[in-house]
Amino acid sequence: MKNKRNGFDAIIFNPVLHPDIIMYPSEGVGLTYARLTPIRKREMRIGAGGYTSLMMAKLGIDCCCIDRIGSDIFGDFTIEEMRKHGLNMDYVSRFNGDHMVCVILVNNGEGGTMMCSYPETFVNISYDDFMNMLDRSPDAEILYLYSWFWSFFQPNMLNKPTSNIIKKAKDKGYKIILDVNYKTKEAPPAHELNELIKSIPYIDYLLPNAFDAEIIVGDLDPKCTVKELNELGANQVVLKMGEHGSYINIKDKVKNIRGYNVNVLDTTGAGDMFGGALTYGVINKLDIEDIVKISNAAAAYGISHASTQKYPNISALESFINSYPGKQGEM
């Protein structure tokens, strides 16, 4: 893949990687906080922007990660695994911290998922840290931001002028892709929402799901939602609607690009695979409809395959698309 600039195709900007530990209980044994054994196998997945970067690497995108992670066995494992997939981890910084803590346990999907994080005393990323990380980021065509409402994970970011992060990224010449990716059902802080709205005119591809979009413009039907987000200044809005596909605005006409009807094995990382494939389409200068078609396909492929087979290369993705004649595309 020929780069537009000297440097990388894409940068994943995510200030802290939060690995997930997936534990598979023996048949008939439920996972609880009190009883995590017997366990027949366990694995670690790379949470947050790591999923997106793995999808990019699988599709041949030259990608580096701008992250911080602990100097412990979990951090070492995560960096090693990502490098195995061809990701550049030279811009990842390490903070001191030997202890991960389990903050949530979900007993469904493929197994029980413990989302792990570092104690706040070790992490504590500030607004200045964000800006300094962006200062040190290398040349690339695209800067991919994995989330927006950072104070949910980083209390130090509350009431900071976070729109300046987007402005600075634009000044550095990046195309900006933002996956809002808000995870809690509580209303976000009003200040951060206002900062997001101020940032939208600088965003080249805004990727909200239905919940993200409702936070920004209210509870509207998908076509009105896309139009409202466009009117806020986003160059291109791709509204992700899961099995209902995605909505995009082309020449003032909102279209629905259909999704895929697949056997769902595990929904983990669906939006991340969508974003990784969308980045591939942007770098390869596909038209927006084709970009969204392959993005829908990547998400559907991921949720219909086991964890070790989630990430298709471009050949597998094209075969998947071709195996669904009449099942996807414009509606």
Phi, psi and omega in degrees: 000126182273126180283146176288327182236167169290128182129216185263161170291315186211152173241131169265117181255107181212106193298338177217127173277132178244095179294151171256142171253119182259122179244131182255108181285157172297157184305131178085358181254117179274146177278132174223169177297326185276338186224100180252009178228156002281144180244127182275334172196162177214154179213162174247134172251158181263108184281191179051221185292351179300321178298316181297317182292326176296320178295318178299313182299320180297329180271006175087014178280131176281105192233141170237158183248132173254102188215171167232142179207157185292160180266042182241187183297327179292317178295317179299316181297315182299313180296318179298316182295320181291323177294326178300331181271004176092013181273142177276121182247018184291341182260012177273128176260157184244135173251156181289138179164122184255354191234121171263150180237143177279121182252346178202149176224128180237122184260066176204188183069217181289328182197196175271129183255121171256110176279119186253150179215173175265150176304145185304328182296336179273328188275283174040061178275132184258171175301319179297324177299315178304310184294321179293323177296321178291324176302321186271358183289143184280176175295143176194161176284320188234138167251119182255116177262124188280337183204171179239305191284075191292334183293345175300324177257334186235091183303333180295345182272354181297133177066022176266156181281069188293342176297336178294334177296316180292317179299318180294319178298320179293322178296331179281355173095008179284146157283137187248126172248127179238119169261109188301311166055050179275127192260339184262155179274355177284149178297137179288162177302137183301322181298315181293325176297317178296321178295323177296314181299321177295333183276338189305321180298343180266357186265129181278321179224113178259124187241073177275152163269183185299321181291316177302315183296321179297324177300322187276313187239000180096178184275094181237166173289159188305318182294318178293323179301312180298317180297318180296319179292322175298320181293339175284351172117358180294136179297314178216130177251131173239104182273116184272124184235029175060231182296344179272008176084211183223154180243135179223158180251119178236114179053049176067016174238122181274126180244148173259119174265113190299154175268198184236141176266103185234163173281111187279121175260322185196119184276356182304126174082010183301312180294329180291318178294324174303310183294322178296317179291324177298319178299319176303314181296320179295313182298324181270010172058039173286159175285161191298325179295317178292324177301313183288327177299314181288332177291315175302318182294319180297318178295316180294320177300314183298315183284348181255009178232155178294165189302324182282354182235018188292331194255104181280148167279179187293327178295315179295324180292318178294321177296321178297314180298315183290342180276359180238058179299131179076001183261352183216174179113191184293143176229000000 
